[in-house]
Amino acid sequence: MENNLILLIGGIFSGLLAGLMGIGGGTVLVPLLVGLQYTPVEAVATSSLAIVMTSLSGSIQNWRMGYLAMDKVVAMGIPALLTAQIGVKLANLLPPYLLLNAFGLFLLINITLSRFRRQLAQGEKDDEKVNQNPLLARLFTGGSAGILAGLFGVGGGVIMVPLQLLWLNEGVKVAIQTSLGVIVITAVSACFGHALNHNVLWIQGLLLGIGGLMGAQLSTRFLPRLSDKVVITCFNTLLILLAIFTFWQARKLG
C-alpha cells in the first residue's frame, strides 16, 4: 500500500510536468521506479505506459480548448512511431548500469536544453533561429523524440519543444501543446515495443498513469498563470537531484 501511494503521488507530479513543460514526465517516473527497486528496463517500460495516459489526458484538454493543431502532431508523430522501436531495442541491449548512466547524463543535458529553450522563447537568440524545410524539420524532431521515448521511457518533449522554437519558429505555448500531442504517439509506440519484450509492469504503470491524469488536467488549465522563471528553476533543481540519484543507483548496479 505504501508503494502504491508513492506511485500515485509520483504520477500526479509527472502529470503536472507534462502540462507545464511539454514533456511526458518520465524524467521523474524512471528514477522513482528504480528507487522502488525495479530494474532500469522495467522502469523505462512502465514509465512509457504511464506517459500514454498522462499525455493523452493533457492533449484531450488542449484539444477541447482549441489549442491542438493535429496536422503538426501527425507530421512529427509518424516518424516518432517508427524510431521509438529503435530506442526500445537499445534499452533491451544495454546493461542496466549503462542504461542508468545514460539516463543520468540525459537528465543533465535537459538543464542545458531547458535554458536554451527559455532563451529562444524570450527572443534572446533570434540570430540562432534557423530557417529549415518545415517537413524535414518535423520529421527529424519527431524521429529524435521517438528514440528518446523507447530508450529512456520519456515522451521526448525535451527535444521537441526547443527544436520547434529553433527550426519552426513556433511560439512556446504552441510548441508545448504540440509536443504533448506527439508524446501520445511516442509513448504508445514505446509501450507496445516494451510490452512485446515483457518489460511493462501493468499495475504500477496504471497507478502512475491515474496520478498523471489528475496532474495533467491541473497543469494544462493553469499553464498561462504560472511564472516561467519559477517553474524552470524548480525543474532544473529537480533534474540535478534526480541525476545524482540515478548515477548513485548505476554505481550500485555496476
BELVEN-V754010 format. One record per residue. N is the residue number from 1. RES is the residue in three letters. SS is DSSP state (a for helix, b for strand, c for the rest). NEAR is the number of other ideal C-beta (glycine too) atoms within 8 Angstrom. Layout:
N:RES:SS:NEAR
N:RES:SS:NEAR
This chain:
1:MET:c:4
2:GLU:a:5
3:ASN:a:7
4:ASN:a:8
5:LEU:a:8
6:ILE:a:10
7:LEU:a:14
8:LEU:a:12
9:ILE:a:9
10:GLY:a:13
11:GLY:a:21
12:ILE:a:12
13:PHE:a:12
14:SER:a:20
15:GLY:a:21
16:LEU:a:12
17:LEU:a:15
18:ALA:a:23
19:GLY:a:18
20:LEU:a:11
21:MET:a:12
22:GLY:c:13
23:ILE:c:15
24:GLY:c:17
25:GLY:c:20
26:GLY:a:16
27:THR:a:14
28:VAL:a:13
29:LEU:a:18
30:VAL:a:17
31:PRO:a:14
32:LEU:a:12
33:LEU:a:14
34:VAL:a:13
35:GLY:a:8
36:LEU:c:9
37:GLN:c:4
38:TYR:c:10
39:THR:c:6
40:PRO:a:12
41:VAL:a:12
42:GLU:a:12
43:ALA:a:16
44:VAL:a:18
45:ALA:a:18
46:THR:a:18
47:SER:a:18
48:SER:a:18
49:LEU:a:16
50:ALA:a:17
51:ILE:a:23
52:VAL:a:13
53:MET:a:13
54:THR:a:19
55:SER:a:17
56:LEU:a:9
57:SER:a:13
58:GLY:a:16
59:SER:a:14
60:ILE:a:8
61:GLN:a:13
62:ASN:a:13
63:TRP:a:9
64:ARG:a:6
65:MET:c:7
66:GLY:c:5
67:TYR:c:8
68:LEU:c:11
69:ALA:c:8
70:MET:a:7
71:ASP:a:6
72:LYS:a:10
73:VAL:a:13
74:VAL:a:8
75:ALA:a:11
76:MET:a:16
77:GLY:a:14
78:ILE:a:10
79:PRO:a:13
80:ALA:a:18
81:LEU:a:12
82:LEU:a:11
83:THR:a:15
84:ALA:a:16
85:GLN:a:11
86:ILE:a:11
87:GLY:a:16
88:VAL:a:14
89:LYS:a:10
90:LEU:a:11
91:ALA:a:16
92:ASN:a:9
93:LEU:a:5
94:LEU:c:9
95:PRO:c:5
96:PRO:a:11
97:TYR:a:10
98:LEU:a:9
99:LEU:a:13
100:LEU:a:15
101:ASN:a:11
102:ALA:a:11
103:PHE:a:14
104:GLY:a:13
105:LEU:a:9
106:PHE:a:11
107:LEU:a:14
108:LEU:a:11
109:ILE:a:8
110:ASN:a:11
111:ILE:a:11
112:THR:a:8
113:LEU:a:11
114:SER:a:14
115:ARG:a:10
116:PHE:a:10
117:ARG:a:12
118:ARG:a:10
119:GLN:a:9
120:LEU:a:15
121:ALA:a:10
122:GLN:c:6
123:GLY:c:6
124:GLU:c:6
125:LYS:c:9
126:ASP:a:6
127:ASP:a:4
128:GLU:a:7
129:LYS:c:11
130:VAL:c:6
131:ASN:c:3
132:GLN:c:8
133:ASN:c:5
134:PRO:a:7
135:LEU:a:7
136:LEU:a:8
137:ALA:a:12
138:ARG:a:13
139:LEU:a:11
140:PHE:a:10
141:THR:a:14
142:GLY:a:18
143:GLY:a:12
144:SER:a:13
145:ALA:a:20
146:GLY:a:21
147:ILE:a:14
148:LEU:a:15
149:ALA:a:22
150:GLY:a:20
151:LEU:a:12
152:PHE:a:13
153:GLY:c:16
154:VAL:c:17
155:GLY:c:18
156:GLY:c:18
157:GLY:a:18
158:VAL:a:13
159:ILE:a:12
160:MET:a:18
161:VAL:a:16
162:PRO:a:12
163:LEU:a:13
164:GLN:a:14
165:LEU:a:15
166:LEU:a:10
167:TRP:a:11
168:LEU:c:12
169:ASN:c:5
170:GLU:c:9
171:GLY:c:6
172:VAL:a:11
173:LYS:a:9
174:VAL:a:11
175:ALA:a:15
176:ILE:a:14
177:GLN:a:14
178:THR:a:16
179:SER:a:17
180:LEU:a:17
181:GLY:a:16
182:VAL:a:18
183:ILE:a:19
184:VAL:a:13
185:ILE:a:13
186:THR:a:21
187:ALA:a:16
188:VAL:a:10
189:SER:a:16
190:ALA:a:17
191:CYS:a:14
192:PHE:a:8
193:GLY:a:13
194:HIS:a:16
195:ALA:a:10
196:LEU:a:6
197:ASN:c:9
198:HIS:c:5
199:ASN:c:11
200:VAL:c:13
201:LEU:c:10
202:TRP:a:7
203:ILE:a:6
204:GLN:a:11
205:GLY:a:14
206:LEU:a:11
207:LEU:a:12
208:LEU:a:18
209:GLY:a:15
210:ILE:a:11
211:GLY:a:17
212:GLY:a:19
213:LEU:a:13
214:MET:a:11
215:GLY:a:19
216:ALA:a:17
217:GLN:a:12
218:LEU:a:11
219:SER:a:15
220:THR:a:12
221:ARG:a:8
222:PHE:a:8
223:LEU:a:11
224:PRO:a:5
225:ARG:a:4
226:LEU:c:9
227:SER:c:5
228:ASP:a:8
229:LYS:a:6
230:VAL:a:8
231:VAL:a:11
232:ILE:a:11
233:THR:a:8
234:CYS:a:8
235:PHE:a:12
236:ASN:a:11
237:THR:a:8
238:LEU:a:9
239:LEU:a:14
240:ILE:a:11
241:LEU:a:8
242:LEU:a:12
243:ALA:a:12
244:ILE:a:9
245:PHE:a:10
246:THR:a:16
247:PHE:a:11
248:TRP:a:8
249:GLN:a:12
250:ALA:a:14
251:ARG:a:8
252:LYS:a:6
253:LEU:a:9
254:GLY:c:5
